[in-house]
Amino acid sequence: MGKIEGILLQMKHNAADVRFTDLCKVCDFYFDKSRITGSSHRIYKTPWYGDPRVNIQNNKGKAKAYQVKQVLKAIARLELNHGAEE
């Protein structure tokens, strides 16, 4: 998980400078494989009720900063819920 942790640190430090492929690796790790809709978007299912998805988009090889922040928020929620279950 060392590479994922490094990407997460970069995401937290500078959300505007994250490669789309790196964001995909993080999402694949935390949310399993994406449901690809045939467009530039990738959609990941989350385990909670409500808006149960993470949606990311390739923007010329970079991830959009607001989507990086949404992924970080979803990961924090996932880790909080996972910690409560144990």
C-alpha positions, -999 to 999 in steps of 0.1 A, spaced: 0 0 0 30 23 0 23 37 -34 -13 44 -25 -2 62 6 21 84 -15 -6 93 -39 -29 101 -10 -3 125 5 0 142 -29 -38 145 -32 -40 161 3 -11 184 -4 -21 196 -39 -55 185 -52 -51 204 -84 -20 185 -95 -31 148 -94 -28 126 -124 -60 109 -134 -43 75 -135 -32 80 -99 -67 89 -88 -80 58 -106 -55 36 -86 -66 51 -53 -103 46 -62 -97 11 -74 -80 3 -41 -107 18 -19 -139 13 -40 -130 -17 -62 -132 -15 -100 -152 13 -116 -183 11 -136 -172 28 -168 -199 45 -187 -182 48 -221 -173 84 -216 -144 102 -199 -160 95 -165 -154 66 -141 -180 58 -115 -172 39 -83 -198 25 -59 -196 33 -22 -210 11 6 -233 37 22 -269 47 16 -276 80 -1 -255 92 -30 -236 58 -33 -210 68 -59 -177 85 -65 -175 101 -100 -142 111 -115 -133 125 -149 -102 127 -170 -93 162 -179 -63 160 -203 -45 135 -181 -52 153 -148 -80 148 -123 -103 177 -115 -94 192 -81 -130 192 -68 -133 155 -76 -100 148 -59 -114 165 -28 -146 145 -31 -126 112 -33 -106 122 -2 -139 130 17 -153 96 6 -122 78 18 -124 96 51 -160 85 55 -151 49 45 -123 47 70 -145 62 98 -173 37 91 -149 8 88 -133 17 121 -167 19 138 -175 -17 126 -144 -33 142 
